[in-house]
Amino acid sequence: MMYDEDMIAPMRQELTDLGITETRTPEEVDRYLKESKGTTLVVVNSVCGCAAAQARPGVAEAWQKSAKKPENAITVFAGNDREATAQARSYFTGYAPSSPSIALIKDGDVVFMLERYQISGRDAHEIGKDIASAFEQYC
């Protein structure tokens, strides 16, 4: 389902305002993930309530408070950037498609993943702490 761009623009902006790069094509995703060295945060953004109440605020908290951060951070928007989202998910070996989801990829391997079931119903602060702990461990 394609969502109205005017409606989702603020949802995209919550992450891009942090300095996270929006990727809208498979080629843009590959630029950051194919044969990548170092760490890359990948946020699969969506319109659902758990993205708004937990995922995006959790990412923001971790991003703003962490001393260590990944070399790169990208986002795709499920539902609108379908091909880019599919390409990002192709790097999440062993994980089912999930929106929202938050992955940390190091040297091409997923070293940390929060899937929707691990986001929904949790406090944004708890999610932020999980992400910050992953940054501390892997970045």
N, C-alpha and C positions, 0 to 999 in steps of 0.2 A: 504494500500500500504506500503510495506516495502522499506525503503530507505537504500542505501548503508551505512554501518556503518562508513567507512572512511570519507564519505561526512558529516555525522551528528556529528562525534566526536567533532569537534570544537564547535558546537552548544550546545552539552551536557556540554562541558568543561567550557563554559561561566558561567554556574550556579554552577558547582561543584568547580570551582576555588574560588567562594565566600564562600564555606563551606556548600553549600546546598547538601544534601544527595540524590544521584540518587537511585531510587527504580525501579527495572525492573520486579518484580514479584508481584502478589497479596499479597503474604505472607509478603513481605517487606513493602508494603503499609500498611497492617493491623498492622504491628509492631508499626507504628507511629500513626495510626488513630483509631484503634479499642479500645474502652473503654479508649480513651485518656483523660488525664487531662492536663490543661494548653493550650497553643496555639501552633499551627502548621501551617506554611506556606506551601501551596501546589501549585507548578507551573506546569501546563500542558504545556510543551514545544512543539514546532513544527518547521517545516522547512519554514513556510510561511514568507513573508516579514514583516508582522506586528510583528511576534515574534522576528525577527532580529532587526528591526528598533525601535520598541517601547517596547515590553514586557520584553525581557531580559535586555536591558539597563535600563528600569524603575525599575526592580527588583534590579539590581546592585546598582543603585543610592540610593534606599531606604535602602538597606542592608548596604551599606558603610557609610551612613550619619545618620542613626537612632541611637539614644541613647538606645531606647527600642527595643528589638527584640523578636520574638517568641522563645519558648524553643526548638522547632524543626523546620526544614525546609527540605522539600523533593521535588523532581521533578520526573515526568514521561514524557516519550517522546511519544506523539501521533503519530501513524503511524508505530512505531517499537515495542514499549512495549505495545502492545494492551491489554493484560490481566491486566497489572498493571494500565494502563490508565483507563480501565473500572472499576477497583476496586476503584481507587481514585475518579472517578466520582460518584460512588455509594454513597459516603458520601456527595455529593453536592445536597442534597434534595431540590427539587423545581427549579433546574437549568437544562437547556438542555445541552447536550454535546457541548463543545466549545473548539476550539484550535486556538490560545493559550488561557489560562485562568489562573487566579491567585486567590486563595482562602486563607482565613485565618479562621481556624477552632479553636474554643475555647470550651473546655470541650465537644467535639463531635458535636457541632453545627457550621454551617457556619455563621460567623459574618460579613464577608466582602467577596465580590466576584467581580472580574472584568472579564467579558466575552469578547469574541472576538469583538463584536460590540462596546464595551466600550474601546477597545484598538486600534483597527484599525482607522487610520486617526488622532490619537492624538499624541502629542509630548511625547517622553520618559520622559522628566522632569515632565510633568503633571501626568503621570502614577506613577512615582516615588513618587511624593508628595501625591497622593492618598494612595499608599501602606504605606508610612511613617506615614500618619495620622491614618491609621488603626492600625499600630504598637503602636502608641502613645495611642490610645484609648483602645485597647484590651490586650496589653502585659504588 
